[in-house]
Amino acid sequence: MKLRMSCVVHLSSTVGTAVLLASTSATAPAPAKSAAKPLAAAKASPAKVEANLLQLMRGILYPASNVIFAAQEDLSKQPVPPDASTSPNPLTTTYGGWQAVENAALALSESANLVMMPGRMCSNGKPVPIGRADWIKDVQKLREAGRAAYAAAKKKDTDAIVDVSGTISDACSACHDVYREKKGGVQDRCLP
C-alpha cells in the first residue's frame, strides 16, 4: 500500500509566514480556525543551529554544487533508474534533470543564510566568523553564484552552467583559501 501525501502552504498576509499542512488525502484540508496559534508559535520560535559548518557543507553545499557541476554535461545521458522516486542520484529522481539543477542552485543561495546563522560552529569547536567583512563578502559571492546557477538552469543553458560552475568554484575557493586550507590543520579552520 502506498501512502499518498499532499502538502499545502498556507500563507498569512498578516504575519508574512507560511505553515505547511500535510494530509493523507489527495485534497487539501481547509485551514483550521486555530491556524493563528501555530503561526504565532512558529514566529516565536527562534531559528536553531542544528549542524556544524562541516556538516552543513557536506549535507547541503557539496551535494548541491556537484549537481550543478554535473549539469555541465548532457543531462539526457544520465542513467535511467528503474524507479525515479527512489533514485539516489538527484539528477534522475522524480525531480531530476534541469529541475534538480534549479533546486541545487536555490539550495546554494539559501545556504548563504545558513552559514551566517549566529551560533554555528566549525567542526573544531571554533565559531564561524560571521562578523568578519571578508566572510560576509565571500558568503555574498556564494549567494550570487547560486542565483546565477538558478538563472542558467531556468534557461536550460549548458554553456551558462559551464560558466557559472567556475563562479561557484571561485566563491568556494575564496572562503576555503582563508578559512579551510590551513597549515596548522583542522584545529586552525575558521581562523583567518
VOBA-1610 file (N, C-alpha, C; in pm, whole numbers, padded with zeros to 5 digits, always signed):
BEGIN
Met+00084-00118+00000Met+00000+00000+00000Met+00088+00124+00000Lys+00062+00216-00091Lys+00138+00339-00097Lys+00061+00449-00024Leu+00132+00525+00057Leu+00073+00637+00127Leu+00087+00760+00040Arg-00022+00826+00015Arg-00018+00949-00064Arg-00017+01066+00031Met+00071+01159+00007Met+00077+01279+00089Met+00048+01399+00001Ser-00025+01490+00054Ser-00042+01617-00016Ser-00001+01726+00080Cys+00056+01829+00026Cys+00103+01940+00109Cys+00041+02068+00058Val+00007+02153+00149Val-00049+02283+00117Val+00028+02385+00197Val+00068+02492+00133Val+00131+02600+00205Val+00025+02705+00229His+00002+02736+00356His-00096+02837+00393His-00020+02966+00419Leu-00044+03067+00338Leu+00024+03194+00354Leu-00064+03289+00431Ser-00005+03355+00524Ser-00078+03454+00601Ser-00021+03591+00567Ser-00104+03677+00509Ser-00055+03808+00470Ser-00036+03898+00592Thr-00098+03863+00704Thr-00087+03949+00820Thr+00044+03928+00895Val+00098+03807+00892Val+00224+03784+00962Val+00339+03753+00868Gly+00312+03731+00740Gly+00417+03707+00644Gly+00492+03577+00666Thr+00425+03477+00716Thr+00489+03347+00737Thr+00408+03240+00666Ala+00463+03123+00658Ala+00395+03012+00591Ala+00392+02892+00684Val+00286+02816+00676Val+00272+02693+00752Val+00247+02582+00653Leu+00315+02472+00667Leu+00298+02358+00579Leu+00201+02262+00645Leu+00093+02233+00575Leu-00007+02141+00625Leu-00001+02015+00542Ala-00002+01899+00604Ala+00003+01773+00530Ala-00119+01690+00563Ser-00167+01617+00463Ser-00277+01525+00486Ser-00252+01400+00404Thr-00323+01294+00435Thr-00304+01170+00360Thr-00406+01156+00249Ser-00484+01256+00223Ser-00578+01251+00111Ser-00523+01328-00007Ala-00586+01312-00120Ala-00540+01381-00240Ala-00584+01526-00242Thr-00675+01565-00154Thr-00719+01703-00149Thr-00673+01765-00020Ala-00651+01895-00023Ala-00600+01965+00093Ala-00713+01995+00190Pro-00685+01985+00319Pro-00786+02019+00417Pro-00806+02170+00423Ala-00923+02212+00464Ala-00949+02354+00482Ala-00869+02400+00603Pro-00813+02521+00599Pro-00737+02571+00713Pro-00825+02575+00838Ala-00770+02529+00947Ala-00844+02527+01073Ala-00855+02669+01127Lys-00959+02693+01208Lys-00976+02825+01266Lys-00864+02860+01362Ser-00796+02757+01415Ser-00689+02782+01510Ser-00553+02796+01441Ala-00553+02826+01311Ala-00428+02837+01235Ala-00340+02950+01289Ala-00399+03050+01353Ala-00320+03160+01407Ala-00228+03113+01518Lys-00270+03014+01595Lys-00186+02965+01705Lys-00057+02903+01652Pro-00062+02810+01552Pro+00064+02757+01501Pro+00151+02865+01437Leu+00088+02963+01369Leu+00166+03071+01309Leu+00237+03151+01416Ala+00167+03183+01523Ala+00227+03259+01632Ala+00340+03179+01697Ala+00318+03050+01715Ala+00421+02965+01775Ala+00543+02957+01685Ala+00521+02945+01553Ala+00632+02937+01459Ala+00710+03068+01457Lys+00639+03179+01466Lys+00705+03309+01466Lys+00784+03331+01594Ala+00734+03280+01705Ala+00800+03299+01833Ala+00921+03207+01850Ser+00926+03097+01776Ser+01037+03003+01789Ser+01158+03055+01713Pro+01269+03078+01783Pro+01388+03125+01712Pro+01451+03013+01630Ala+01522+03053+01526Ala+01594+02955+01445Ala+01701+02891+01533Lys+01722+02762+01515Lys+01818+02690+01596Lys+01921+02625+01505Val+02047+02640+01540Val+02155+02578+01465Val+02157+02430+01499Glu+02151+02345+01399Glu+02149+02200+01419Glu+02280+02133+01378Ala+02354+02195+01288Ala+02473+02132+01232Ala+02593+02225+01245Asn+02711+02165+01254Asn+02830+02249+01248Asn+02857+02281+01100Leu+02954+02367+01075Leu+02979+02413+00938Leu+03019+02297+00847Leu+03099+02205+00895Leu+03140+02090+00814Leu+03019+02005+00775Gln+02931+01980+00870Gln+02810+01901+00841Gln+02722+01973+00740Leu+02710+02105+00753Leu+02632+02184+00659Leu+02693+02177+00520Met+02825+02187+00513Met+02894+02178+00384Met+02872+02042+00320Arg+02889+01935+00398Arg+02875+01800+00344Arg+02730+01765+00313Gly+02636+01822+00386Gly+02496+01787+00368Gly+02422+01869+00265Ile+02465+01995+00243Ile+02391+02083+00152Ile+02479+02140+00042Leu+02585+02210+00079Leu+02663+02282-00022Leu+02738+02190-00117Tyr+02804+02089-00065Tyr+02881+01998-00151Tyr+02791+01922-00247Pro+02682+01857-00198Pro+02596+01787-00294Pro+02528+01881-00394Ala+02487+01999-00349Ala+02422+02093-00441Ala+02521+02139-00549Ser+02642+02169-00508Ser+02744+02209-00606Ser+02769+02099-00707Asn+02775+01975-00660Asn+02801+01864-00751Asn+02691+01845-00853Val+02568+01872-00816Val+02457+01864-00913Val+02480+01967-01023Ile+02518+02087-00983Ile+02542+02192-01083Ile+02663+02157-01169Phe+02769+02107-01107Phe+02887+02068-01184Phe+02853+01957-01284Ala+02770+01863-01242Ala+02730+01752-01331Ala+02648+01802-01449Ala+02579+01914-01432Ala+02495+01968-01539Ala+02577+02030-01651Gln+02709+02033-01637Gln+02794+02080-01746Gln+02793+01980-01862Glu+02753+01857-01831Glu+02742+01752-01932Glu+02597+01743-01977Asp+02571+01670-02082Asp+02436+01649-02133Asp+02355+01571-02030Leu+02254+01635-01974Leu+02173+01571-01870Leu+02095+01450-01921Ser+02072+01443-02050Ser+01998+01329-02104Ser+02081+01201-02101Lys+02210+01212-02074Lys+02297+01094-02068Lys+02302+01031-01929Gln+02224+01084-01836Gln+02218+01026-01702Gln+02152+00889-01711Pro+02200+00792-01633Pro+02138+00659-01636Pro+01993+00665-01587Val+01906+00592-01653Val+01765+00592-01616Val+01745+00488-01506Pro+01699+00533-01390Pro+01679+00438-01280Pro+01551+00357-01300Pro+01542+00239-01238Pro+01419+00161-01250Pro+01298+00232-01188Asp+01325+00311-01083Asp+01217+00384-01015Asp+01272+00521-00975Ala+01231+00623-01046Ala+01282+00758-01021Ala+01254+00805-00878Ser+01146+00757-00819Ser+01112+00804-00684Ser+01209+00754-00579Thr+01290+00655-00611Thr+01388+00603-00514Thr+01532+00618-00562Ser+01553+00692-00669Ser+01688+00709-00722Ser+01774+00790-00625Pro+01895+00743-00597Pro+01986+00820-00511Pro+02056+00934-00586Asn+02044+00937-00717Asn+02106+01040-00800Asn+02008+01155-00815Pro+02041+01274-00762Pro+01947+01387-00772Pro+01907+01421-00914Leu+01993+01390-01010Leu+01962+01423-01149Leu+01865+01326-01214Thr+01839+01210-01150Thr+01749+01111-01209Thr+01630+01080-01120Thr+01606+01162-01019Thr+01490+01139-00933Thr+01365+01193-01002Thr+01255+01182-00932Thr+01129+01237-00982Thr+01144+01385-01014Tyr+01226+01454-00936Tyr+01250+01597-00959Tyr+01391+01617-01014Gly+01429+01535-01110Gly+01564+01536-01167Gly+01578+01629-01284Gly+01685+01607-01360Gly+01712+01687-01478Gly+01735+01833-01441Trp+01685+01922-01525Trp+01706+02064-01502Trp+01639+02112-01374Gln+01530+02047-01334Gln+01466+02088-01209Gln+01560+02062-01091Ala+01636+01952-01097Ala+01734+01924-00991Ala+01843+02031-00988Val+01881+02079-01106Val+01983+02183-01113Val+01927+02313-01055Glu+01804+02346-01088Glu+01740+02464-01030Glu+01735+02452-00878Asn+01692+02336-00829Asn+01682+02315-00684Asn+01818+02326-00617Ala+01921+02271-00679Ala+02056+02277-00622Ala+02105+02422-00618Ala+02075+02497-00722Ala+02115+02638-00726Ala+02047+02716-00614Leu+01919+02689-00595Leu+01847+02756-00486Leu+01901+02714-00349Ala+01940+02587-00338Ala+01999+02540-00212Ala+02129+02616-00183Leu+02210+02640-00285Leu+02332+02718-00264Leu+02300+02860-00219Ser+02206+02924-00286Ser+02169+03060-00248Ser+02117+03065-00105Glu+02028+02973-00071Glu+01970+02970+00064Glu+02074+02933+00169Ser+02174+02854+00131Ser+02275+02813+00229Ser+02356+02933+00277Ala+02358+03040+00199Ala+02425+03162+00246Ala+02362+03210+00376Asn+02231+03195+00389Asn+02165+03230+00515Asn+02211+03138+00627Leu+02225+03010+00595Leu+02261+02912+00697Leu+02402+02930+00749Val+02497+02963+00661Val+02635+02979+00708Val+02653+03109+00786Met+02554+03198+00782Met+02560+03323+00857Met+02481+03320+00988Met+02424+03205+01021Met+02345+03197+01145Met+02435+03211+01268Pro+02399+03300+01358Pro+02474+03312+01483Pro+02468+03179+01560Gly+02580+03145+01619Gly+02587+03023+01698Gly+02640+02902+01623Arg+02656+02913+01492Arg+02711+02799+01416Arg+02860+02787+01448Met+02903+02664+01467Met+03042+02636+01500Met+03107+02559+01386Cys+03238+02568+01380Cys+03315+02485+01290Cys+03330+02348+01356Ser+03374+02249+01282Ser+03387+02114+01337Ser+03492+02107+01448Asn+03581+02206+01454Asn+03683+02209+01558Asn+03638+02285+01683Gly+03511+02328+01686Gly+03457+02398+01802Gly+03474+02548+01799Lys+03540+02602+01699Lys+03556+02746+01688Lys+03432+02805+01619Pro+03392+02925+01659Pro+03273+02985+01596Pro+03300+03024+01451Val+03198+03011+01369Val+03206+03057+01231Val+03222+03210+01236Pro+03316+03266+01160Pro+03346+03409+01171Pro+03246+03500+01099Ile+03120+03492+01139Ile+03014+03564+01067Ile+03024+03716+01075Gly+03103+03768+01165Gly+03117+03913+01177Gly+03230+03972+01096Arg+03311+03891+01036Arg+03426+03940+00960Arg+03382+03987+00820Ala+03437+04098+00777Ala+03399+04157+00648Ala+03430+04062+00532Asp+03544+03993+00537Asp+03577+03903+00426Asp+03483+03784+00421Trp+03442+03733+00537Trp+03346+03621+00543Trp+03214+03665+00481Ile+03166+03781+00522Ile+03039+03834+00471Ile+03045+03850+00319Lys+03157+03904+00269Lys+03175+03922+00124Lys+03176+03787+00051Asp+03244+03689+00109Asp+03251+03558+00046Asp+03117+03486+00047Val+03041+03504+00154Val+02907+03445+00160Val+02817+03509+00056Gln+02832+03637+00033Gln+02753+03704-00071Gln+02790+03650-00209Lys+02918+03619-00230Lys+02959+03557-00357Lys+02890+03422-00376Leu+02879+03346-00268Leu+02810+03218-00274Leu+02664+03238-00313Arg+02598+03332-00248Arg+02457+03362-00278Arg+02441+03400-00426Glu+02527+03488-00474Glu+02520+03534-00613Glu+02550+03420-00711Ala+02643+03333-00676Ala+02673+03218-00762Ala+02551+03127-00772Gly+02482+03105-00661Gly+02360+03025-00662Gly+02253+03089-00749Arg+02239+03219-00739Arg+02141+03291-00821Arg+02174+03279-00970Ala+02302+03291-01002Ala+02344+03279-01143Ala+02319+03137-01194Ala+02346+03038-01109Ala+02320+02899-01148Ala+02171+02876-01169Tyr+02089+02935-01085Tyr+01944+02922-01100Tyr+01898+02981-01233Ala+01949+03099-01267Ala+01911+03163-01394Ala+01953+03076-01513Ala+02072+03019-01507Ala+02119+02932-01615Ala+02035+02805-01624Ala+02001+02749-01510Ala+01920+02626-01509Ala+01779+02653-01562Lys+01722+02767-01527Lys+01588+02802-01577Lys+01588+02808-01730Lys+01699+02852-01788Lys+01711+02861-01933Lys+01754+02728-01996Lys+01790+02631-01909Lys+01842+02501-01957Lys+01963+02523-02049Asp+02050+02612-02005Asp+02164+02657-02085Asp+02293+02593-02033Thr+02336+02489-02100Thr+02456+02415-02057Thr+02579+02504-02063Asp+02591+02588-02165Asp+02707+02677-02174Asp+02712+02772-02055Ala+02597+02825-02016Ala+02592+02915-01900Ala+02625+02838-01771Ile+02584+02711-01764Ile+02617+02629-01647Ile+02768+02608-01639Val+02834+02590-01751Val+02981+02577-01752Val+03043+02704-01693Asp+02994+02819-01737Asp+03047+02946-01684Asp+03019+02962-01535Val+02896+02934-01495Val+02858+02953-01355Val+02926+02850-01264Ser+02964+02736-01318Ser+03038+02638-01238Ser+03171+02697-01193Gly+03232+02774-01281Gly+03354+02845-01243Gly+03329+02948-01136Thr+03216+03017-01146Thr+03179+03116-01046Thr+03157+03051-00909Ile+03092+02936-00909Ile+03071+02862-00784Ile+03205+02817-00727Ser+03289+02761-00811Ser+03421+02717-00766Ser+03502+02833-00708Asp+03496+02947-00773Asp+03567+03065-00724Asp+03512+03112-00590Ala+03379+03109-00575Ala+03318+03150-00449Ala+03361+03057-00335Cys+03364+02930-00363Cys+03406+02833-00261Cys+03553+02853-00227Ser+03635+02868-00329Ser+03779+02883-00307Ser+03812+03010-00228Ala+03741+03117-00253Ala+03768+03243-00183Ala+03761+03223-00032Cys+03664+03149+00012Cys+03648+03124+00155Cys+03743+03013+00203His+03750+02905+00127His+03834+02791+00166His+03981+02832+00178Asp+04027+02916+00086Asp+04168+02957+00089Asp+04204+03028+00220Val+04110+03099+00278Val+04137+03174+00401Val+04101+03092+00525Tyr+03989+03023+00522Tyr+03937+02963+00645Tyr+03945+02810+00653Arg+03969+02742+00542Arg+03969+02596+00546Arg+04107+02535+00527Glu+04178+02580+00425Glu+04309+02521+00391Glu+04415+02581+00482Lys+04433+02520+00599Lys+04523+02575+00700Lys+04646+02487+00718Lys+04762+02551+00730Lys+04886+02478+00753Lys+04883+02406+00887Gly+04818+02465+00985Gly+04810+02404+01118Gly+04712+02289+01127Gly+04638+02265+01019Gly+04542+02155+01017Gly+04403+02196+01058Val+04322+02095+01086Val+04180+02115+01117Val+04159+02208+01236Gln+04246+02202+01335Gln+04227+02285+01453Gln+04234+02435+01425Asp+04291+02475+01311Asp+04301+02616+01276Asp+04192+02664+01179Arg+04103+02574+01139Arg+03996+02617+01049Arg+03907+02720+01117Cys+03848+02804+01037Cys+03761+02914+01078Cys+03838+03029+01139Leu+03970+03023+01133Leu+04053+03134+01178Leu+04116+03197+01054Pro+04121+03331+01049Pro+04183+03397+00931Pro+04334+03372+00927
//
